[in-house]
Amino acid sequence: EGAGGPGVALSLLFLLNVALLLLWQLLLAVTLAYRHDWPRNAAGAALGWGAWAVTYRCWYRRPWSPGPPGLG
């Protein structure tokens, strides 16, 4: 292990979080594609993606925000 590098547990935790994010995106797409009421599902998918985008691309970058998870 290199000096100052993340430990194995932290690297594994990061990979699991990436897997959860990919799974969430996949389930969102499948829900949108295979439900009966497409316009309502499209609106729900857009709302879910929009909430994610606002949280991670806007809110966490503000000076009054506590920052993204893991920086404290």
DSSP file (Angstrom, degrees, kcal/mol; ACC not computed):
  #  RESIDUE AA STRUCTURE BP1 BP2  ACC     N-H-->O    O-->H-N    N-H-->O    O-->H-N    TCO  KAPPA ALPHA  PHI   PSI    X-CA   Y-CA   Z-CA
    1    1 A E              0   0    0      0, 0.0     3,-0.1     0, 0.0     6,-0.1   0.000 360.0 360.0 360.0 130.9    0.0    0.0    0.0
    2    2 A G    >   -     0   0    0      1,-0.1     3,-1.5     4,-0.1     2,-0.3  -0.239 360.0 -82.4 -73.7 162.6    1.4    3.4   -1.0
    3    3 A A  T 3  S+     0   0    0      1,-0.3    -1,-0.1    -2,-0.0     0, 0.0  -0.493 114.2   1.1 -67.3 123.9    2.0    6.2    1.4
    4    4 A G  T 3  S+     0   0    0     -2,-0.3    -1,-0.3     1,-0.2     3,-0.1   0.490  97.7 138.0  78.7   2.7   -1.3    8.1    1.9
    5    5 A G    <   -     0   0    0     -3,-1.5    -1,-0.2     1,-0.1     2,-0.1  -0.390  61.9 -92.8 -77.9 158.7   -3.3    5.8   -0.4
    6    6 A P        -     0   0    0      0, 0.0    -4,-0.1     0, 0.0    -1,-0.1  -0.379  43.8-112.8 -69.3 150.1   -6.8    4.7    0.5
    7    7 A G     >  -     0   0    0      1,-0.1     4,-2.2    -3,-0.1     5,-0.2  -0.211  28.1-102.7 -74.8 172.0   -7.1    1.4    2.4
    8    8 A V  H  > S+     0   0    0      1,-0.2     4,-2.5     2,-0.2     5,-0.2   0.895 120.9  52.6 -63.8 -40.9   -8.7   -1.7    0.9
    9    9 A A  H  > S+     0   0    0      1,-0.2     4,-2.4     2,-0.2    -1,-0.2   0.904 110.2  47.7 -64.4 -40.8  -11.9   -1.2    2.9
   10   10 A L  H  > S+     0   0    0      2,-0.2     4,-2.2     1,-0.2    -1,-0.2   0.899 112.1  49.5 -67.8 -39.7  -12.3    2.4    1.6
   11   11 A S  H  X S+     0   0    0     -4,-2.2     4,-2.2     2,-0.2    -2,-0.2   0.902 111.9  48.7 -64.5 -40.8  -11.6    1.4   -2.0
   12   12 A L  H  X S+     0   0    0     -4,-2.5     4,-2.3     2,-0.2    -2,-0.2   0.903 110.2  51.4 -65.0 -41.6  -14.2   -1.4   -1.7
   13   13 A L  H  X S+     0   0    0     -4,-2.4     4,-2.1     2,-0.2    -2,-0.2   0.897 109.4  50.6 -62.2 -40.7  -16.7    1.0   -0.2
   14   14 A F  H  X S+     0   0    0     -4,-2.2     4,-2.2     2,-0.2    -2,-0.2   0.929 110.2  49.2 -62.6 -45.6  -16.2    3.4   -3.1
   15   15 A L  H  X S+     0   0    0     -4,-2.2     4,-2.2     1,-0.2    -2,-0.2   0.879 109.9  51.5 -63.2 -38.0  -16.7    0.6   -5.6
   16   16 A L  H  X S+     0   0    0     -4,-2.3     4,-2.2     2,-0.2    -1,-0.2   0.887 109.0  51.0 -65.6 -38.1  -19.9   -0.5   -3.9
   17   17 A N  H  X S+     0   0    0     -4,-2.1     4,-2.2     2,-0.2    -2,-0.2   0.895 109.7  49.7 -65.7 -39.5  -21.2    3.1   -4.0
   18   18 A V  H  X S+     0   0    0     -4,-2.2     4,-2.4     2,-0.2    -2,-0.2   0.908 110.1  51.4 -64.0 -41.0  -20.4    3.3   -7.7
   19   19 A A  H  X S+     0   0    0     -4,-2.2     4,-2.5     1,-0.2    -2,-0.2   0.900 109.4  50.1 -62.7 -40.7  -22.3    0.0   -8.2
   20   20 A L  H  X S+     0   0    0     -4,-2.2     4,-2.5     2,-0.2    -1,-0.2   0.897 109.9  50.7 -64.4 -40.0  -25.3    1.3   -6.3
   21   21 A L  H  X S+     0   0    0     -4,-2.2     4,-2.1     2,-0.2    -2,-0.2   0.921 112.0  46.6 -64.1 -43.3  -25.3    4.5   -8.4
   22   22 A L  H  X S+     0   0    0     -4,-2.4     4,-2.4     2,-0.2    -2,-0.2   0.897 112.1  51.0 -65.0 -40.2  -25.2    2.4  -11.6
   23   23 A L  H  X S+     0   0    0     -4,-2.5     4,-2.8     2,-0.2     5,-0.2   0.905 108.8  51.7 -63.2 -41.2  -27.9    0.1  -10.3
   24   24 A W  H  X S+     0   0    0     -4,-2.5     4,-2.2     2,-0.2    -2,-0.2   0.921 110.4  48.3 -61.9 -43.9  -30.1    3.1   -9.5
   25   25 A Q  H  X S+     0   0    0     -4,-2.1     4,-2.1     2,-0.2    -1,-0.2   0.911 112.7  48.8 -62.9 -42.1  -29.7    4.5  -13.0
   26   26 A L  H  X S+     0   0    0     -4,-2.4     4,-2.6     1,-0.2    -2,-0.2   0.927 111.9  47.8 -63.6 -45.8  -30.5    1.1  -14.5
   27   27 A L  H  X S+     0   0    0     -4,-2.8     4,-2.5     1,-0.2    -1,-0.2   0.861 109.8  53.5 -65.8 -34.7  -33.6    0.7  -12.4
   28   28 A L  H  X S+     0   0    0     -4,-2.2     4,-1.9    -5,-0.2    -1,-0.2   0.923 111.4  45.5 -63.7 -43.6  -34.7    4.2  -13.2
   29   29 A A  H  X S+     0   0    0     -4,-2.1     4,-2.1     2,-0.2    -2,-0.2   0.903 113.6  48.8 -66.5 -41.7  -34.4    3.5  -16.9
   30   30 A V  H  X S+     0   0    0     -4,-2.6     4,-2.3     2,-0.2    -2,-0.2   0.908 110.6  50.8 -66.0 -41.6  -36.2    0.1  -16.6
   31   31 A T  H  X S+     0   0    0     -4,-2.5     4,-0.5     1,-0.2    -1,-0.2   0.907 111.6  48.6 -61.5 -40.9  -39.1    1.6  -14.7
   32   32 A L  H  < S+     0   0    0     -4,-1.9     3,-0.4    -5,-0.2    -1,-0.2   0.887 116.0  43.0 -65.1 -38.7  -39.4    4.3  -17.3
   33   33 A A  H  < S+     0   0    0     -4,-2.1    -2,-0.2     1,-0.2    -1,-0.2   0.809 117.8  39.8 -80.4 -30.3  -39.5    1.8  -20.2
   34   34 A Y  H  < S+     0   0    0     -4,-2.3     2,-0.3    -5,-0.1    -1,-0.2   0.144  87.9  97.9-115.9  20.8  -41.7   -0.9  -18.8
   35   35 A R  S  < S-     0   0    0     -4,-0.5     3,-0.2    -3,-0.4     6,-0.0  -0.709  70.0-127.0-103.1 162.4  -44.5    0.8  -17.0
   36   36 A H  S    S+     0   0    0     -2,-0.3     2,-1.4     1,-0.2    -1,-0.1   0.902  97.6  59.1 -75.9 -42.5  -48.0    1.4  -18.4
   37   37 A D     >  +     0   0    0      1,-0.2     4,-2.0     2,-0.1    -1,-0.2  -0.647  66.2 176.4 -93.6  83.2  -48.4    5.1  -17.8
   38   38 A W  H  > S+     0   0    0     -2,-1.4     4,-2.8     1,-0.2     5,-0.2   0.874  71.7  51.9 -61.4 -45.8  -45.4    6.5  -19.7
   39   39 A P  H  > S+     0   0    0      0, 0.0     4,-2.1     0, 0.0    -1,-0.2   0.914 112.8  45.9 -60.9 -40.9  -45.9   10.3  -19.3
   40   40 A R  H  > S+     0   0    0      1,-0.2     4,-2.2     2,-0.2    -2,-0.2   0.899 114.3  48.3 -67.7 -38.8  -46.2   10.0  -15.5
   41   41 A N  H  X S+     0   0    0     -4,-2.0     4,-2.7     2,-0.2    -1,-0.2   0.880 109.7  52.4 -68.5 -36.8  -43.2    7.7  -15.4
   42   42 A A  H  X S+     0   0    0     -4,-2.8     4,-2.5     2,-0.2    -2,-0.2   0.908 110.0  49.0 -63.7 -41.1  -41.1   10.0  -17.6
   43   43 A A  H  X S+     0   0    0     -4,-2.1     4,-2.3    -5,-0.2    -2,-0.2   0.910 112.3  48.4 -64.9 -41.5  -42.0   12.9  -15.2
   44   44 A G  H  X S+     0   0    0     -4,-2.2     4,-2.5     2,-0.2    -2,-0.2   0.896 112.0  48.7 -65.2 -40.4  -41.0   10.8  -12.2
   45   45 A A  H  X S+     0   0    0     -4,-2.7     4,-2.6     2,-0.2     5,-0.2   0.910 112.0  49.1 -65.5 -41.6  -37.7    9.8  -13.8
   46   46 A A  H  X S+     0   0    0     -4,-2.5     4,-2.5     1,-0.2    -2,-0.2   0.895 111.6  49.5 -64.7 -39.1  -37.0   13.4  -14.7
   47   47 A L  H  X S+     0   0    0     -4,-2.3     4,-2.3     2,-0.2    -2,-0.2   0.910 111.9  48.1 -65.6 -42.4  -37.8   14.5  -11.2
   48   48 A G  H  X S+     0   0    0     -4,-2.5     4,-1.7     2,-0.2    -2,-0.2   0.919 115.1  44.0 -64.5 -44.4  -35.5   11.8   -9.7
   49   49 A W  H  X S+     0   0    0     -4,-2.6     4,-2.6     1,-0.2    -2,-0.2   0.892 112.7  53.2 -67.5 -38.5  -32.6   12.6  -12.0
   50   50 A G  H  X S+     0   0    0     -4,-2.5     4,-2.7    -5,-0.2     5,-0.2   0.891 106.9  51.3 -63.7 -39.9  -33.1   16.3  -11.5
   51   51 A A  H  X S+     0   0    0     -4,-2.3     4,-2.1     2,-0.2    -1,-0.2   0.906 111.7  47.8 -63.1 -40.8  -33.0   15.9   -7.7
   52   52 A W  H  X S+     0   0    0     -4,-1.7     4,-2.6     2,-0.2     5,-0.3   0.931 112.8  48.4 -63.4 -45.6  -29.7   14.0   -8.0
   53   53 A A  H  X>S+     0   0    0     -4,-2.6     4,-2.5     1,-0.2     5,-0.6   0.910 112.0  48.1 -64.6 -43.1  -28.3   16.7  -10.4
   54   54 A V  I  X>S+     0   0    0     -4,-2.7     5,-3.0     3,-0.2     4,-1.1   0.913 114.4  47.6 -63.6 -41.5  -29.2   19.6   -8.1
   55   55 A T  I  <>S+     0   0    0     -4,-2.1     5,-1.6    -5,-0.2    -2,-0.2   0.957 124.0  27.5 -65.2 -51.2  -27.8   17.8   -5.1
   56   56 A Y  I  <5S+     0   0    0     -4,-2.6    -2,-0.2    -5,-0.2    -3,-0.2   0.756 128.8  37.4 -89.1 -25.1  -24.4   16.8   -6.5
   57   57 A R  I  <5S+     0   0    0     -4,-2.5    -3,-0.2    -5,-0.3    -2,-0.1   0.675 132.6  13.9-100.5 -19.1  -23.8   19.4   -9.2
   58   58 A C  I ><<S+     0   0    0     -4,-1.1     3,-1.1    -5,-0.6     4,-0.4   0.744 121.7  45.7-118.8 -61.2  -25.2   22.5   -7.5
   59   59 A W  G > <S+     0   0    0     -5,-3.0     3,-1.3     1,-0.3     8,-0.2   0.880 110.5  51.9 -63.0 -42.7  -25.9   22.3   -3.8
   60   60 A Y  G 3 <S+     0   0    0     -5,-1.6    -1,-0.3    -6,-0.3    -4,-0.1   0.678 105.4  58.0 -69.8 -15.7  -22.6   20.6   -2.8
   61   61 A R  G <  S+     0   0    0     -3,-1.1    -1,-0.2     6,-0.1    -2,-0.2   0.483  82.7 103.4 -92.0  -3.5  -20.6   23.3   -4.6
   62   62 A R  S X  S-     0   0    0     -3,-1.3     3,-1.2    -4,-0.4     5,-0.1  -0.503  78.3-125.2 -78.3 148.8  -22.0   26.2   -2.7
   63   63 A P  T 3  S+     0   0    0      0, 0.0    -1,-0.1     0, 0.0    -3,-0.0   0.793 110.2  52.5 -65.7 -27.2  -19.9   27.8    0.0
   64   64 A W  T 3  S+     0   0    0     -5,-0.1    -4,-0.1     2,-0.0    -5,-0.0   0.506  89.8 100.2 -86.4  -4.3  -22.6   27.3    2.7
   65   65 A S  S <  S-     0   0    0     -3,-1.2    -5,-0.1    -6,-0.2    -6,-0.0  -0.501  79.8-127.4 -78.5 149.5  -23.0   23.6    1.9
   66   66 A P        -     0   0    0      0, 0.0    -1,-0.1     0, 0.0    -6,-0.1   0.604  55.5-117.7 -70.3  -8.2  -21.3   21.0    4.1
   67   67 A G        -     0   0    0     -8,-0.2    -6,-0.1    -5,-0.1     3,-0.1  -0.158  45.1 -42.3  92.7 168.1  -19.7   19.6    1.0
   68   68 A P  S >  S-     0   0    0      0, 0.0     3,-1.5     0, 0.0     4,-0.1  -0.241  78.7 -78.9 -66.5 158.6  -20.1   16.1   -0.6
   69   69 A P  T 3  S+     0   0    0      0, 0.0    -2,-0.0     0, 0.0     0, 0.0  -0.282 116.0  33.2 -57.7 139.4  -20.2   13.1    1.7
   70   70 A G  T 3  S+     0   0    0     -3,-0.1    -3,-0.0     0, 0.0     0, 0.0   0.320  88.4  97.2  99.1  -7.0  -16.7   12.0    2.8
   71   71 A L    <         0   0    0     -3,-1.5    -4,-0.0     1,-0.2     0, 0.0   0.420 360.0 360.0 -93.5   4.2  -15.1   15.4    3.0
   72   72 A G              0   0    0     -4,-0.1    -1,-0.2    -5,-0.1    -5,-0.0   0.412 360.0 360.0-115.4 360.0  -15.6   15.9    6.7
